[in-house]
Amino acid sequence: MALQTITLDFPSDILLTINESEKELKKRIKQSLAIQLFTQQKVTLGKAAQIAELSRLEFETLLSENNIPISALDLADVLQDIQKLK
């Protein structure tokens, strides 16, 4: 997988302010971006996990911890699928 590097500028005291290391901040940004893109349905669950640098199961757990549904199916979708299976 090819990687794209993106540079972001932050206030010089950001790490001190949030009491995190650069590595922790990068992880937080990647995970937040992955969640945002997934919830906006811009990327799949697998691609979001890749962005967050997590396994699919780890990303599903992260979603669960943040009360974000893994599936966008609603009750009508499920009922329609049940009818198709009959």
DOFI-514053 format. One line per 4 residues: their letters; for each residue x, y, z of N, C-alpha, C, O, CB. Coordinates in nm, 3 decimals. Each point is the difference from the previous one (the first is absolute). Glycine has a CB too. Layout:
% DOFI-514053
A> X/Y/Z/X/Y/Z/X/Y/Z/X/Y/Z/X/Y/Z  ... .
***
This chain:
% DOFI-514053
MALQ> 0.084/-0.118/0.000/-0.084/0.118/0.000/0.089/0.124/0.000/0.087/0.015/0.086/-0.272/-0.139/0.036  0.162/0.211/-0.218/0.073/0.127/-0.007/-0.057/0.096/0.104/-0.120/0.000/0.028/0.169/-0.035/-0.275  0.038/0.116/0.303/-0.043/0.097/0.100/0.011/0.142/-0.053/0.086/0.030/-0.083/-0.014/-0.187/0.264  -0.160/0.242/-0.133/0.001/0.142/-0.032/0.033/0.075/0.128/-0.063/-0.024/0.103/-0.108/-0.004/-0.292 .
TITL> 0.267/0.118/0.184/0.035/0.079/0.118/-0.069/0.135/-0.009/0.004/0.068/-0.102/0.219/-0.185/0.122  -0.288/0.154/0.090/-0.068/0.128/0.011/0.055/0.070/0.123/0.008/-0.060/0.107/-0.221/-0.028/-0.221  0.251/0.213/0.099/0.056/0.077/0.111/-0.106/0.095/0.055/-0.068/0.069/-0.076/0.301/-0.086/-0.023  -0.247/0.019/0.230/-0.094/0.091/0.067/0.077/0.089/0.095/0.095/-0.043/0.065/-0.283/-0.126/-0.083 .
DFPS> 0.147/0.294/0.026/0.064/0.094/0.091/-0.088/0.019/0.124/-0.122/0.019/-0.011/0.235/0.098/-0.183  -0.049/-0.122/0.311/-0.069/0.020/0.126/0.077/0.102/0.081/0.118/0.024/-0.026/-0.211/-0.259/0.023  0.027/0.297/0.102/0.074/0.091/0.088/0.117/-0.075/0.064/-0.009/-0.119/0.028/-0.202/0.252/0.019  0.320/-0.064/-0.026/0.122/-0.064/0.049/-0.016/-0.065/0.137/0.075/-0.091/0.034/0.052/0.258/-0.164 .
DILL> -0.225/-0.122/0.209/-0.018/-0.056/0.133/-0.111/-0.104/0.008/-0.043/-0.036/0.110/0.126/0.250/-0.020  -0.131/-0.264/-0.204/-0.114/-0.092/0.000/0.027/-0.127/0.079/-0.087/-0.046/0.075/0.023/0.137/-0.296  0.183/-0.149/0.206/0.029/-0.125/0.070/0.002/0.021/0.151/-0.046/-0.085/0.076/0.179/0.007/-0.274  -0.079/0.191/0.241/0.002/0.033/0.142/-0.143/0.025/0.050/-0.037/-0.043/0.109/0.269/0.141/-0.133 .
TINE> -0.310/-0.027/-0.056/-0.137/0.034/0.038/-0.085/-0.124/0.020/-0.075/-0.009/0.097/0.097/0.223/-0.222  -0.012/-0.310/0.034/-0.084/-0.120/0.010/0.070/-0.114/0.074/-0.058/-0.107/0.019/-0.052/0.175/-0.232  0.234/-0.044/0.253/0.077/-0.098/0.076/0.009/-0.134/-0.071/-0.026/-0.106/0.058/-0.044/0.222/0.151  0.107/-0.111/-0.337/0.017/-0.120/-0.081/0.130/0.010/-0.076/0.053/0.108/-0.023/-0.302/-0.137/0.002 .
SEKE> 0.300/-0.086/-0.018/0.119/-0.004/-0.085/-0.044/0.022/-0.145/-0.119/-0.007/-0.032/0.240/-0.150/0.193  -0.025/0.184/-0.247/-0.030/0.017/-0.141/-0.062/-0.128/-0.057/-0.093/0.005/-0.079/0.283/0.160/0.057  -0.138/-0.279/0.064/-0.052/-0.129/-0.046/-0.146/-0.018/0.041/-0.082/-0.045/-0.080/0.314/-0.053/0.095  -0.265/0.134/0.110/-0.138/-0.012/0.049/-0.094/0.093/-0.076/-0.112/-0.038/-0.033/0.199/-0.024/0.260 .
LKKR> -0.040/0.184/-0.256/-0.082/0.095/-0.074/-0.026/-0.049/-0.142/-0.112/0.010/-0.050/0.205/0.176/0.189  0.011/-0.239/-0.205/-0.017/-0.054/-0.135/-0.103/-0.113/0.000/-0.084/-0.008/-0.089/0.320/0.071/0.034  -0.227/-0.150/0.155/-0.094/-0.112/0.011/-0.142/0.052/0.017/-0.093/-0.048/-0.065/0.273/-0.097/0.166  -0.197/0.245/-0.013/-0.132/0.058/0.025/-0.057/0.064/-0.128/-0.118/-0.018/-0.031/0.183/0.060/0.272 .
IKQS> 0.018/0.030/-0.314/-0.045/0.066/-0.123/-0.041/-0.104/-0.104/-0.105/0.014/-0.063/0.258/0.180/0.110  -0.073/-0.298/-0.064/-0.033/-0.104/-0.098/-0.129/-0.071/0.036/-0.084/-0.025/-0.087/0.327/-0.006/0.041  -0.260/-0.001/0.174/-0.122/-0.069/0.041/-0.122/0.091/-0.015/-0.106/-0.045/-0.044/0.241/-0.093/0.204  -0.121/0.264/-0.123/-0.111/0.094/-0.014/-0.039/0.020/-0.146/-0.118/0.004/-0.033/0.193/0.111/0.242 .
LAIQ> 0.025/-0.103/-0.295/-0.027/0.014/-0.143/-0.069/-0.124/-0.054/-0.097/0.011/-0.076/0.296/0.139/0.053  -0.152/-0.266/0.061/-0.060/-0.126/-0.047/-0.145/-0.010/0.043/-0.086/-0.039/-0.079/0.311/-0.071/0.088  -0.253/0.144/0.116/-0.138/-0.004/0.050/-0.087/0.098/-0.077/-0.111/-0.034/-0.042/0.193/-0.031/0.270  -0.033/0.185/-0.247/-0.076/0.103/-0.071/-0.032/-0.042/-0.143/-0.114/0.011/-0.044/0.223/0.164/0.186 .
LFTQ> -0.009/-0.224/-0.213/-0.021/-0.042/-0.139/-0.094/-0.119/-0.009/-0.081/-0.009/-0.092/0.309/0.094/0.035  -0.218/-0.176/0.154/-0.089/-0.116/0.002/-0.144/0.042/0.027/-0.092/-0.044/-0.068/0.282/-0.100/0.146  -0.210/0.230/0.022/-0.137/0.041/0.034/-0.064/0.083/-0.111/-0.122/0.001/-0.013/0.186/-0.005/0.254  0.017/0.072/-0.320/-0.051/0.075/-0.115/-0.015/-0.089/-0.123/-0.038/0.048/-0.108/0.147/0.159/0.200 .
QKVT> -0.080/-0.335/-0.077/-0.007/-0.099/-0.107/0.088/0.036/-0.119/-0.035/-0.027/-0.115/-0.196/-0.024/0.189  0.345/0.111/-0.045/0.096/0.034/-0.105/0.100/-0.113/-0.022/0.060/-0.010/-0.107/-0.085/0.252/0.164  0.041/-0.328/0.046/0.088/-0.116/-0.012/-0.068/-0.121/0.063/-0.090/0.013/0.083/0.296/0.135/-0.078  -0.162/-0.265/-0.046/-0.053/-0.124/0.057/0.060/-0.024/0.138/0.094/0.068/0.042/-0.124/-0.163/-0.273 .
LGKA> -0.026/-0.002/0.299/0.052/-0.038/0.131/0.146/-0.043/-0.011/0.082/0.038/0.083/-0.313/-0.107/-0.011  0.261/-0.010/-0.173/0.137/-0.047/-0.020/0.098/0.113/-0.027/0.111/0.001/0.055/-0.205/-0.212/-0.140  0.054/0.306/-0.001/0.087/0.113/-0.032/0.018/0.089/0.123/0.109/0.050/0.024/-0.186/-0.058/-0.265  -0.030/0.028/0.318/0.009/0.080/0.122/0.098/-0.064/0.099/0.080/0.069/0.063/-0.317/0.012/-0.097 .
AQIA> 0.230/-0.213/0.047/0.093/-0.071/0.088/0.143/0.020/-0.046/0.091/0.018/0.081/-0.268/-0.189/-0.031  0.196/0.169/-0.181/0.133/0.022/-0.058/0.051/0.141/0.033/0.115/0.017/0.038/-0.169/-0.179/-0.224  -0.032/0.262/0.171/0.037/0.139/0.031/0.040/0.012/0.147/0.097/0.068/0.034/-0.254/0.017/-0.214  0.080/-0.151/0.267/0.026/0.005/0.144/0.118/-0.087/0.042/0.041/0.001/0.116/-0.283/0.044/-0.082 .
ELSR> 0.294/-0.121/-0.129/0.109/-0.094/0.028/-0.039/-0.101/0.107/0.076/-0.029/0.092/0.089/0.206/-0.155  -0.287/-0.231/0.047/-0.053/-0.101/0.090/-0.048/-0.118/-0.083/-0.025/0.013/-0.120/-0.042/0.162/0.291  0.056/-0.290/-0.107/-0.065/-0.112/-0.068/-0.149/0.033/-0.010/-0.049/0.091/0.067/0.222/-0.261/0.020  -0.242/0.096/-0.170/-0.143/0.026/-0.014/-0.072/-0.020/0.134/-0.086/0.080/0.037/0.097/-0.153/-0.279 .
LEFE> 0.025/-0.032/0.314/-0.062/-0.026/0.130/0.032/0.112/0.099/-0.088/0.042/0.075/0.104/-0.289/-0.118  0.106/0.295/0.044/0.037/0.111/0.090/-0.079/0.126/-0.035/-0.042/0.073/0.089/0.272/-0.171/-0.062  -0.249/0.123/-0.158/-0.076/0.118/-0.040/-0.147/-0.015/0.037/-0.063/0.096/0.045/0.224/-0.056/-0.234  -0.216/-0.160/0.172/-0.139/-0.024/0.041/-0.015/0.024/0.151/-0.100/0.055/0.045/0.071/-0.223/-0.233 .
TLLS> 0.129/0.127/0.265/-0.002/0.023/0.145/0.006/0.149/0.030/-0.071/0.049/0.089/0.183/-0.271/-0.051  -0.028/0.296/-0.111/0.009/0.145/0.017/-0.135/0.066/-0.029/-0.043/0.090/0.073/0.287/-0.098/-0.136  -0.310/-0.036/-0.043/-0.133/0.053/-0.032/-0.097/-0.028/0.113/-0.076/0.088/0.042/0.120/-0.120/-0.287  -0.042/-0.091/0.294/-0.089/-0.039/0.109/0.024/0.084/0.125/-0.094/0.044/0.066/0.088/-0.276/-0.158 .
ENNI> 0.133/0.255/0.124/0.035/0.082/0.117/-0.050/0.143/-0.013/-0.021/0.068/0.100/0.222/-0.212/-0.065  -0.219/0.190/-0.159/-0.048/0.136/-0.026/-0.147/0.003/-0.038/-0.051/0.100/-0.051/0.281/-0.039/-0.021  -0.300/-0.173/0.098/-0.144/-0.012/-0.027/-0.035/0.031/-0.145/-0.101/0.065/-0.028/0.058/-0.004/0.264  0.127/-0.108/-0.327/-0.024/0.020/-0.143/-0.036/-0.134/-0.061/0.077/-0.095/0.011/0.085/0.291/-0.021 .
PISA> -0.279/-0.205/-0.054/-0.040/-0.128/-0.059/0.093/-0.041/-0.114/0.048/0.083/-0.077/-0.286/-0.033/0.141  0.261/-0.181/-0.071/0.086/-0.054/-0.105/-0.073/-0.003/-0.134/0.060/0.011/-0.106/0.063/-0.148/0.277  -0.253/0.121/-0.163/-0.081/-0.009/-0.121/-0.097/0.117/-0.007/-0.050/0.047/0.102/0.070/-0.298/-0.100  -0.045/0.297/-0.123/-0.095/0.110/-0.021/-0.140/-0.054/-0.032/-0.090/0.076/-0.034/0.278/0.071/-0.047 .
LDLA> -0.205/-0.279/0.093/-0.130/-0.059/-0.028/-0.101/0.043/0.105/0.031/0.005/0.119/0.079/-0.201/-0.230  -0.231/0.227/0.066/-0.106/0.029/0.095/-0.097/-0.118/0.001/0.021/-0.097/-0.073/0.002/0.349/0.037  -0.126/-0.246/0.116/-0.094/-0.110/0.014/-0.064/-0.036/-0.133/-0.017/-0.118/-0.030/-0.026/0.189/0.265  0.007/0.028/-0.315/-0.062/-0.026/-0.130/0.093/-0.080/-0.091/-0.044/-0.091/-0.071/-0.089/0.303/0.094 .
DVLQ> 0.261/-0.179/-0.021/0.099/-0.073/-0.080/0.008/-0.146/0.044/0.005/-0.090/-0.084/0.125/0.302/0.050  -0.128/-0.233/0.163/0.009/-0.136/0.054/-0.124/-0.081/-0.038/0.011/-0.114/-0.044/0.131/0.197/0.235  -0.258/-0.024/-0.173/-0.125/-0.068/-0.036/-0.005/-0.033/-0.148/-0.048/-0.107/-0.039/-0.067/0.225/0.226  0.163/-0.027/-0.271/0.003/-0.023/-0.143/0.095/-0.115/-0.033/-0.031/-0.083/-0.086/-0.021/0.327/0.045 .
DIQK> 0.165/-0.251/0.108/0.095/-0.109/-0.022/-0.060/-0.133/0.043/0.022/-0.102/-0.065/0.167/0.261/0.097  -0.264/-0.160/0.078/-0.065/-0.122/0.047/-0.099/-0.050/-0.105/-0.008/-0.120/-0.029/0.035/0.195/0.269  -0.103/0.018/-0.297/-0.096/-0.037/-0.104/0.069/-0.060/-0.122/-0.051/-0.095/-0.060/-0.100/0.276/0.140  0.265/-0.126/-0.116/0.075/-0.051/-0.114/0.051/-0.141/0.024/0.009/-0.081/-0.092/0.057/0.314/0.036 .
LK> -0.032/-0.263/0.181/0.054/-0.131/0.035/-0.108/-0.108/0.005/0.032/-0.119/-0.006/0.146/0.235/0.133  -0.302/-0.078/-0.115/-0.110/-0.098/0.008/-0.032/-0.060/-0.134/-0.090/-0.084/-0.010/-0.002/0.208/0.201 .
***
